[in-house]
Amino acid sequence: MHSDHHHFDLHKILHSKMNKIYFFQSLFTFVKSLIGIFIPVYLYSLGVDFSLILLFLAGTSLTYLLFAPLSVKLISKIGFKYVILFSIPLYMLQLISLQFVLESIVFFHIIWFSYGLHMAFFWPAFHSEIAVNGSSKHRSSQIGTLQLLTTLVAASAPFIGGVFLEYVNYYSLLVFSIFLILIGLLPFFFTPDIQSKQLSFSYLRYIDFLKMSSKKKSKKAFFFEGVESILIHSLWPIVLFVFLQNNFFALGSLITIISIFSVICIVYFKSKLDLKDKHIFLKKTSKYISFNWFLRYIMLALSSSFLLVVEGIFKLIYSIFSLSFVSLFYNNAKSWNYMDYILFREFFLHSAKIILCFLLYLLYLFVGFGSIFFYVLILIGIVAPIGVSYLDKE
């Protein structure tokens, strides 16, 4: 989350004092695609019980909600840039703990807790920078450029990560990832920070969000975004891993191929969306995404020969869907109290993740992690994008 494609002048496309930050985000996205995308899959491959993986996912979201108000206070005191810098060692702690996860359950709990802390400090600061500095008129183009840069840089990462995990070892991938993070941080130190007004956010605002009678469409959209996020980024990769006979190389190659496809979509649509009603794009593409989940049902019932086509189509459509959604979100954040709106989104998003993980935990106790569980995920996937498409201008 994350200009005319004939002109790649970043000084014009993006705020000039932000270009080093976007460079960092591109490289950091590469690392997350290199290793972070495999974390639930890697835990599963190590034999960690699936119930604990659901705990991992719910725990990160709960940690986020608990520490996000503290993140806002820290932003007010030291600024956006230094809060982002503060979050990076927490991400590295998660990666390091993975190396020792089988030695003690303590390291497993460090993983989800440190990752939840990282998200709580990183994302409010990063979202705020984009909301404050981006152009509402050219939002889709700017977000598309950022998405294009990160996708281009990160496209090969799952393939490389898959090679490491399948044929080398996790430790080598860990060292390589930390090295890249440190390189990405160097120019970040020389980036001027963005001045922010005094920000405040209390835990009572969470209760206010629940009571709020307005913004019902946004509430639904953000709740279903959380549901969809768990499916797409955490659980479905495990299903694909099982479907591909527990092969990291095959999974990484598949993700890389469909990521390259998505670049084509982003290049084509990122400037065109600024000329259209983003909500209309969101509504239309949500229906195609729901239908694609139905195709995944057929895929599981048939054979892997259908897999690449279905996953590729999904990635292409989802690129447009995500671009429309994120553009609407940042425009709404800028027109409202941006930090309130950002945490309004995060509250419903992470609450949905926690609730879904709890329900899936109960399902897992009864049916295990097999075909019935997979088909339930697909049914949820069919419904979720329709819910996300409720987002509109506020």
Secondary structure, DSSP 4 states (H G I P E B T S, - for coil): ----TT---HHHHS-GGGHHHHHHHHHHHHHHHHTGGGHHHHHHHTT--HHHHHHHHHHHHHHHHHHHHHHHHHHHHH-HHHHHHHHHHHHHHHHHHHTTTTT-HHHHHHHHHHHHHHHHHHHHHHHHHHHHHS-STTHHHHHHHHHHHHHHHHTTHHHHHHHHHHHS-HHHHHHHHHHHHHHHHHHHTTSPPPP-------THHHHHHHH--S-HHHHHHHHHHHHHHHIIIIIHHHHHHHHTTS-HHHHHHHHHHHHHHHHHHHHHHTTGGGGS-HHHHHHHHHHHHHHHHHHHHHHHHS-GGGHHHHHHHHHHHHHHHHHHHHHHHHHHHHHS-HHHHHHHHHHHHHHHHHHHHHHHHHHHHHH-SSHHHHHHHHHHHHHHHHHHTT----
